[in-house]
Amino acid sequence: MLLLQKKLGRTTSFPKKGFQIMQNIRSLFLAFVGIAAFTALLFLTFSLALVVGGILTVLMVARALSLRMKPAPAPVRAKANGKREMRVWNDGRGTIIDL
């Protein structure tokens, strides 16, 4: 870089001091913007996780309460109301008992 400047007849160095200060300010600004964006996304993720967790908690509590409030299932009768006779017959291969 210095050789090129000497060939062109320039004696000043580039970048100048004012330009270097602007680079530092720009770098600091971009760093702060990046930190702010990261913090905002962190809070967004955390708040969405809390919202989803709260909704799931409410649904689980509601389901547990609704299952508890249901009446006990009615007993099922094993026999039919009408009296049926037990049929027994032999078809030649063995005795068949129809209950």
Secondary structure, DSSP 8 states (H G I E B T S, - for coil): -HHHHHHHT--S-SS-HHHHHHHHHHHHHHHHHHHHHHHHHHHHHHHHHHHHHHHHHHHHHHHHHHHHHS-------SS-SS----EEEE-SSSEEEE-
